[in-house]
Amino acid sequence: MISETELISWRRMFHKNPEIGFTEFWTTARICEYLNKLPNCKLLYGKRLYENFPEPELLKKWDDNIYKSAKEQYKDDEWIKKLNGRTGLIAVIKGKKEGPKVGFRVDIDGLPIEESNKASHIPFKKGFHSTNNNMHACAHDGHITIGLGLAKTLAENADESKGTFYIMFQPAEELLLGGKIFSKLSITKELDYFFPVHIGIPEERKIVCGSSYFADKRYNILFKGRSSHAGGSPEEGKNALLAACNAITGLYGISRHSGGSSRINIGAFTSNNASNVISDKAQFELDLRGETDEVCKYLKQQALNIINGASKMYDVENEIKFVADAETAVNSTELISIVRRACFDAGIEKNAIVDHSLDSGSEDATFIMNEVINSGGLATYIGIGSPTFGGFHNKQFDFDEDVLFQGVKILHKIAMIISERA
């Protein structure tokens, strides 16, 4: 069985070198390097993973220049050279006998957040603070670790199990794109059971057997007008900034929907004109979230009406560029029962086990879940609760490292319960 000391060591190694979505070359290489030494473990990465991919345009999300830079930075890293410009991998572990195909998903990307260097921040205090300008501020370093621990446990005990286990180390979750890519892999359609996992949801010491997430739609909005001298000929200008501000006010005023909760947020806003120039260009990022896909679609339509209305009001043009989205997914009651039993078997107290929870964040693992469900399989999303000491996506984010061992134990128990049923 994996030791808690080994898990903590892995987590701290990955925490020190976080990489944002579609740049996780060092991270993928280290995962491959370790898993390649395990018995009964086959790796799918690079060309092996993405060959015959049905939607090649999605693979363009990886930047060849960034891959080239990674190879130059890590000149002696043979694993990075093997990745063929693609991050993420799947570990495949076969049991002694034929049985169901069971998938587990962990995400591997970090965030463009500069980590805290306060003495009260444990990663800084204990010397595993990030060494670059990125940060694992959403527990993905812990997810990687749980995936590695589960792979080792399953591989070393393959003779005791039935079926095939697929551990997906997925890139670019924070961009809501890696899950969509992994949902298109042929392996996904073949899964009988699928379990994504997240640490810190909820932010207390509880296990959620079926976590649900909001649907999400993200856009870049650009208003294009005509510049003119703000003092000499203001009437000749078409003010893109004024249109954008009007649109933003309207967006925050969208009526709520009786079908469920919703969230609206405006991100980066820019209009780079001098103070004496009527703005000819203004842009901002738009994030729409709904408790259901229906609510999210409602927000989208209302947002389009407001943006187009502001354009007409100020006689400017607009461009609405889709960036990414996430779906909702329904957790299987059958699998929730299996997770609950696994928690009991792992020694989790009854009052620390929760069947259902709704989180207002969003998750691209829902694309994989829905692909599995639509292909006849079952899925449920597992939350491994822990205090997060600063909250998600915060420079002081951290979690209790003892949940790593707990997470491996629960996922392994799930694998064994399904194996016994085969």
C-alpha positions in Angstrom: 0.0 0.0 0.0 1.1 3.5 -0.7 2.5 5.5 2.2 1.3 8.9 3.3 4.9 10.1 3.3 5.3 9.2 -0.4 2.1 10.9 -1.3 3.0 14.1 0.5 6.4 14.1 -1.3 4.8 13.9 -4.7 2.3 16.6 -3.9 5.0 19.0 -2.8 7.1 18.2 -5.9 4.3 19.1 -8.2 3.3 22.1 -6.1 6.7 23.6 -6.7 6.4 23.7 -10.5 2.8 24.4 -11.6 2.0 24.7 -15.3 -1.1 26.3 -16.8 -3.4 24.6 -19.2 -1.9 23.1 -22.4 1.6 23.8 -21.1 1.9 20.9 -18.6 4.8 19.3 -20.3 7.1 18.9 -17.3 4.1 17.7 -15.2 3.1 15.1 -17.8 6.7 13.9 -18.1 7.0 13.4 -14.4 3.8 11.4 -14.2 4.9 9.2 -17.2 8.3 8.7 -15.7 6.9 7.4 -12.4 4.0 5.3 -13.9 6.3 3.7 -16.5 8.1 1.9 -13.7 5.0 0.2 -12.3 4.1 -3.4 -13.2 0.9 -4.1 -15.1 0.6 -0.4 -16.2 0.4 0.7 -19.8 0.7 4.4 -20.7 -1.2 6.4 -23.4 0.3 9.8 -24.1 1.3 11.9 -27.1 0.6 10.2 -30.4 -0.5 7.0 -28.6 -3.3 9.0 -26.9 -4.4 11.4 -29.6 -4.1 9.3 -32.8 -7.3 9.2 -34.9 -8.7 12.0 -32.8 -12.2 12.8 -34.2 -12.0 16.6 -33.8 -8.4 17.7 -34.8 -9.2 21.4 -34.4 -9.3 20.9 -30.6 -5.7 19.7 -30.7 -4.7 23.1 -32.0 -5.1 24.4 -28.4 -1.5 23.3 -27.8 1.1 25.9 -29.0 4.1 24.4 -30.9 6.3 27.3 -29.7 5.5 26.6 -26.1 6.4 23.0 -26.6 9.6 24.0 -28.3 10.5 26.2 -25.3 9.8 23.4 -22.9 12.2 21.1 -24.8 14.8 23.8 -24.7 14.3 24.4 -21.0 14.5 20.7 -20.2 17.1 19.6 -22.8 17.9 16.3 -21.1 14.3 15.3 -20.3 13.6 12.3 -22.6 10.0 12.1 -21.5 9.2 15.6 -22.7 10.6 14.7 -26.1 8.2 11.8 -26.3 5.0 13.9 -25.8 4.8 15.1 -29.4 3.6 18.5 -28.2 0.6 17.2 -26.3 0.0 17.1 -22.5 -2.1 14.7 -20.4 -2.0 11.0 -20.4 -4.0 7.9 -19.4 -2.7 5.0 -17.3 -4.3 1.7 -18.2 -4.1 -1.1 -15.6 -5.6 -4.5 -16.3 -6.8 -6.9 -13.6 -6.1 -10.6 -13.7 -9.6 -11.4 -15.2 -11.8 -9.6 -17.6 -14.4 -7.3 -16.2 -15.8 -3.8 -16.4 -14.0 -0.7 -17.7 -13.6 1.8 -14.9 -12.3 5.4 -15.3 -11.0 7.9 -12.8 -10.2 11.4 -13.7 -7.7 13.8 -12.1 -6.7 17.2 -13.5 -3.1 18.4 -13.7 -3.0 22.1 -14.6 -2.2 25.1 -12.4 -3.3 28.7 -12.5 -1.6 32.0 -13.4 -1.5 33.2 -9.8 1.6 34.3 -7.9 1.7 32.3 -4.7 1.8 34.0 -1.2 5.1 34.3 0.5 3.7 35.0 3.9 5.2 33.0 6.8 1.7 31.7 7.7 1.3 30.1 4.3 2.4 26.4 4.8 3.9 25.8 1.3 6.2 28.8 1.9 6.9 28.0 5.5 7.8 24.4 4.7 9.8 25.1 1.5 7.6 23.8 -1.3 6.4 27.2 -2.5 5.9 27.6 -6.3 9.2 28.4 -8.1 7.5 30.2 -11.0 4.6 32.8 -11.4 2.0 30.1 -11.5 0.3 28.2 -8.6 -1.6 25.1 -7.8 -4.4 27.1 -6.2 -7.2 24.6 -6.9 -5.7 21.3 -5.5 -4.7 19.8 -8.8 -1.3 19.0 -7.4 -3.3 16.9 -4.9 -5.3 15.3 -7.6 -2.2 14.3 -9.5 -0.9 12.7 -6.3 -4.1 10.8 -5.7 -4.0 9.5 -9.3 -0.5 8.3 -8.9 -1.3 6.7 -5.6 -4.3 4.9 -7.0 -2.3 3.8 -10.1 0.4 2.3 -7.9 -2.1 0.5 -5.6 -4.0 -0.9 -8.5 -0.9 -1.9 -10.5 0.7 -3.7 -7.5 -2.5 -5.6 -6.7 -3.7 -6.3 -10.3 -3.9 -10.0 -9.5 -6.7 -9.3 -7.0 -9.0 -7.5 -9.4 -11.3 -8.0 -12.4 -11.6 -5.5 -15.2 -9.6 -2.6 -16.7 -8.9 0.6 -14.9 -8.2 3.9 -16.7 -6.7 6.8 -14.7 -7.1 10.0 -16.8 -4.5 12.7 -16.0 -6.4 15.5 -17.8 -4.9 18.8 -18.9 -6.5 22.3 -19.1 -9.4 21.9 -16.7 -9.1 25.6 -15.6 -9.7 26.5 -19.3 -12.8 24.3 -19.5 -11.2 22.6 -22.5 -9.2 19.5 -21.5 -12.4 17.7 -20.4 -14.0 18.3 -23.8 -10.9 16.9 -25.5 -10.8 13.8 -23.3 -14.5 13.3 -23.9 -13.7 12.7 -27.6 -11.2 9.9 -26.9 -12.5 6.5 -28.1 -11.7 5.1 -24.6 -14.3 7.4 -23.0 -17.2 5.8 -24.9 -16.1 2.3 -23.7 -16.2 3.1 -20.0 -18.8 1.3 -17.9 -18.1 3.5 -14.8 -16.5 6.9 -14.4 -15.4 8.9 -11.3 -14.0 12.4 -11.5 -12.6 13.7 -8.1 -11.8 17.0 -6.5 -10.2 17.9 -3.2 -11.7 20.7 -1.0 -15.3 20.4 -2.2 -16.9 20.9 0.3 -14.4 23.0 2.4 -14.9 20.8 5.4 -13.9 17.3 6.3 -16.7 15.4 4.5 -16.9 13.2 1.4 -19.5 14.0 -1.2 -20.6 11.0 -3.2 -22.3 13.0 -6.0 -21.1 16.6 -6.5 -23.0 18.7 -9.1 -21.7 21.9 -10.8 -23.1 24.9 -12.7 -23.1 25.0 -16.5 -20.8 27.8 -17.8 -20.4 29.8 -20.9 -17.4 32.2 -21.5 -17.0 34.8 -24.1 -14.7 37.6 -25.2 -16.7 40.7 -26.2 -15.3 43.4 -28.5 -17.1 46.7 -29.4 -15.7 48.6 -32.4 -16.6 52.3 -33.0 -14.8 55.2 -34.6 -12.2 57.5 -32.9 -12.3 61.3 -33.1 -11.0 64.3 -31.2 -12.9 64.4 -27.9 -12.8 68.2 -27.8 -12.7 69.3 -31.4 -15.2 66.9 -33.0 -16.8 64.5 -30.5 -19.9 64.2 -32.7 -17.9 62.4 -35.3 -16.9 59.6 -33.0 -18.7 56.4 -32.2 -18.0 55.6 -28.6 -17.2 51.9 -28.2 -16.3 52.5 -24.5 -19.7 54.0 -23.7 -21.4 51.1 -25.5 -19.4 48.5 -23.5 -20.1 50.3 -20.2 -23.8 50.3 -21.0 -23.7 46.6 -21.9 -21.9 45.7 -18.7 -24.5 47.6 -16.6 -27.3 45.7 -18.4 -25.6 42.3 -18.1 -25.4 42.7 -14.3 -29.1 43.5 -14.3 -30.3 40.4 -16.1 -33.3 39.0 -14.3 -32.9 35.8 -12.4 -34.5 32.5 -13.6 -37.0 30.4 -11.6 -35.3 27.3 -12.9 -32.2 27.7 -10.7 -29.4 29.9 -9.4 -27.1 31.8 -11.7 -23.9 33.9 -11.8 -22.7 36.7 -14.0 -19.2 38.2 -14.0 -17.2 40.6 -16.1 -13.4 39.9 -16.3 -10.6 41.9 -17.9 -11.9 45.2 -19.4 -9.7 47.3 -21.7 -10.1 50.5 -23.8 -6.7 51.9 -24.6 -7.5 55.4 -25.8 -6.0 58.7 -24.6 -8.2 61.0 -22.5 -8.8 63.3 -25.5 -9.8 60.5 -27.9 -13.3 59.1 -28.3 -12.8 55.3 -27.8 -12.9 53.3 -31.0 -12.4 49.9 -29.3 -13.4 48.4 -25.9 -13.4 44.8 -24.9 -14.2 42.6 -21.9 -14.5 39.0 -20.8 -17.9 37.6 -19.9 -18.7 34.6 -17.7 -22.2 33.2 -17.4 -23.1 30.3 -15.1 -26.4 28.6 -14.4 -27.5 25.8 -12.1 -28.9 24.0 -15.2 -28.1 24.0 -18.9 -31.5 25.7 -19.4 -30.7 28.6 -17.1 -27.3 29.0 -18.7 -28.9 29.2 -22.2 -31.3 31.8 -20.9 -28.4 33.9 -19.6 -26.7 33.6 -23.0 -29.7 34.8 -24.9 -30.3 37.7 -22.6 -26.6 38.7 -22.8 -26.7 38.6 -26.6 -29.8 40.9 -26.6 -28.1 43.4 -24.2 -24.8 43.4 -26.1 -26.5 43.9 -29.5 -28.9 46.5 -28.0 -25.9 48.5 -26.7 -24.3 48.4 -30.1 -27.4 49.7 -31.8 -27.8 52.4 -29.2 -24.4 53.9 -29.8 -24.1 52.9 -33.5 -21.1 50.7 -33.0 -20.3 47.1 -34.1 -19.5 44.1 -31.9 -17.8 40.8 -32.0 -18.8 38.0 -29.6 -16.2 35.3 -29.5 -16.9 32.0 -27.8 -14.1 30.9 -25.5 -15.2 27.8 -23.5 -18.2 26.2 -21.8 -19.1 23.5 -19.4 -22.2 21.3 -19.0 -24.2 20.0 -16.1 -24.2 16.2 -15.6 -26.4 13.9 -13.6 -24.8 11.7 -10.9 -25.8 8.1 -10.9 -27.7 7.0 -7.8 -26.2 3.5 -8.1 -22.6 4.9 -8.1 -23.4 7.2 -5.2 -24.3 4.1 -3.2 -21.0 2.4 -4.2 -19.1 5.5 -3.2 -20.9 5.6 0.1 -20.1 1.9 0.7 -16.4 2.6 -0.2 -16.3 5.4 2.3 -17.6 3.1 5.1 -15.0 0.5 4.1 -12.3 3.2 4.2 -13.3 4.1 7.8 -15.1 7.3 7.1 -17.7 8.1 9.7 -21.4 8.1 8.7 -21.9 11.8 9.5 -19.0 12.8 7.3 -20.5 11.2 4.1 -22.9 13.3 2.0 -24.8 11.9 -1.0 -25.4 15.1 -2.9 -24.0 18.6 -3.1 -24.3 21.5 -5.6 -21.3 23.7 -6.2 -21.6 27.0 -8.1 -18.2 26.4 -9.7 -18.0 24.7 -13.1 -16.2 21.6 -14.3 -15.2 20.3 -17.7 -15.3 16.7 -16.4 -19.0 16.9 -17.1 -18.2 16.5 -20.8 -16.6 13.1 -20.0 -19.4 12.2 -17.7 -22.1 12.9 -20.3 -20.2 11.0 -23.0 -20.0 8.0 -20.7 -23.7 8.3 -19.8 -24.8 8.7 -23.4 -22.8 5.6 -24.3 -24.6 3.5 -21.7 -22.2 3.9 -18.7 -22.6 5.4 -15.2 -20.8 8.4 -13.6 -20.7 10.3 -10.4 -18.4 13.1 -9.3 -16.6 12.7 -5.9 -15.7 15.6 -3.6 -13.0 14.9 -1.0 -13.6 17.7 1.5 -10.9 19.7 3.3 -10.5 23.3 4.6 -8.7 25.3 1.9 -7.0 28.0 4.0 -7.7 31.0 1.8 -10.3 29.6 -0.7 -10.0 28.4 -4.2 -8.0 30.4 -6.8 -6.4 32.4 -4.0 -2.7 33.0 -3.5 -2.9 31.5 0.0 -4.8 28.3 -1.1 -3.7 25.1 0.6 -5.4 21.9 1.9 -4.8 19.3 4.6 -2.4 16.8 3.1 -3.8 13.8 5.0 -6.8 13.8 2.5 -4.3 12.5 -0.1 -4.1 9.1 1.6 -7.8 9.2 2.3 -8.6 9.9 -1.3 -6.4 7.0 -2.6 -8.0 4.6 -0.1 -11.6 5.6 -1.1 -10.9 5.3 -4.8 -9.2 2.0 -4.4 -12.2 0.7 -2.4 -14.5 1.8 -5.2 -12.4 -0.1 -7.7 -12.5 -3.2 -5.5 -16.3 -3.0 -5.0 -16.9 -2.8 -8.7 -14.4 -5.6 -9.3 -16.2 -7.9 -6.8 -19.5 -7.2 -8.5 -18.2 -8.3 -11.9 
